[in-house]
Amino acid sequence: MKKTLSTLAIALVLASCGSSKNQEATTKVKEPANPTKYAETITAEDLKTALYVYAGDAFEGRETGEKGQKMAVDFIKEHYIEDGVPAAKADGNYFQDVPLEVMAPADINLSVNGKTFKTIEDFTSVSSAKDGTLDTKEIVFAGFGIEDTNYSSYDGIDVRGKVVVIRSGEPKKADGMYVITGTEEASKWSNFRQEFSSKQEIAKSKGAKALLFYHPDIYSMVANRFGSASGRMNLAGGGEDMMYMFINTDLAKALVSDIETNEKSMSAKTEVSITYKSNAKKISSENVAAIIRGSEKPDEYIVISAHLDHEGIKDGKVYNGADDDGSGTVSVLEIAEAFAKAKKEGHGPKRSIVFLNVTGEEKGLLGSRHYTDNDPIFPLANTVANLNIDMIGRLDPKREKKNRNYLYLIGSDKLSTELHNISEMVNNKYMNIDLDYTFNDENDPNRYYYRSDHYNFAKNNVPVIFYFNGTHDDYHQPGDTPDKIEYDLLENRTRLVFYTAWELANRDARIVVDKATE
Ligand SMILES: [Zn+2]
């Protein structure tokens, strides 16, 4: 039925009366809610019940893209629905699609002046390109493939839509000093870490159709590495516009006969034909995202995350991943339930809390990378902090201190001193867990700071805390089963994250990022 203007106007007046009354009511209450009542709804028993299902054999180790992973996302979604925690996405869908692909060597035919060259043996493709065919009678040799302030290989040549050949290294002066740096030190154009991407980027920006890179020192190493990269999973990118290949000496000389001594850019009448067909296999997977909307600052977000995937079945054995990261997953669900209960009783958080269960972590933090790099459901600039939970149900047998009521915290002081202080304050006030910062050391060889999903937030200057119990003999083994979880500790640790999120969401001012990078 269509509303007439007058009834609509009345409805609006009534609605606005009602809402101002409600506002008065909430401002009168004002006394800060006590989070302990809600923290106490997080119990060892509930965590155990959920984890025995989630890390049970029926879930087949939750391998990304497989049946067990689909069961996992359904389980998580059902929990949110049951607890009255709405979907984060505006369309009401709890799932965020994460398109993935399994890499496989592409089928590439390449010939120069009618002579055929063989993939891997003579050349190797180092990035996935769009399928297509390229036939040309002219190539461009762009010397070292450099464009810098005082030296350019691209001056006066047009490479748009062309096959471009370049060589490794950078120019030196007669005295042996590098032209670009003026010193003995190489620039980004020839140091090992940056040469490949720097030269790729510049050729791409100039509109080259294919870049054939002659780097004799590392050819076989690269060929082996990329030949064996097949089977690796990655975010599906749809392929680059520019093909990018490494070529061996035979092929390089067929293209530019004096390539080993020539530094000067030029174009040449050379027939090149390339067909490229990707063999990457598409995989469908998904993150799960739910939200409790903030009452006062709904557009500021605390993201609480855990990865939902694990290693699947290998050699007929289920890798249950009860600790990794079943523990984090059920922890996030219990925290969501506690916040939902608080909200129902009129004590919802001032800022919004996002519950993010990410896929593909074991494949290289893919689900969280998709969220931060491709499709943040909520702007990262409005994301106050990420509390990431990955393995909090076990004990580290190598830990020297004997207090079992401990937890490793990583990253808490890296971007925001305030976050670290709040985390400590909250723990002292409510939990008294022995917070261990052993792995927070910059020089820790384990590099845990880079190894779970929080890193994708941290690299965007979103302050993070990574909660972690350390590794043990069952880490990434079939023995990581729910019967070995220390449920009393899982309860304590989950409550700590809950209290920390509560404080971050309810304090007056958003935490300050005082140590942003770049
Ligand atoms: Zn994990």
Residues whose N, C-alpha, C, O or C-beta is under 5 A from the ligand:
A	BS01	ZN	D324 D325 D390
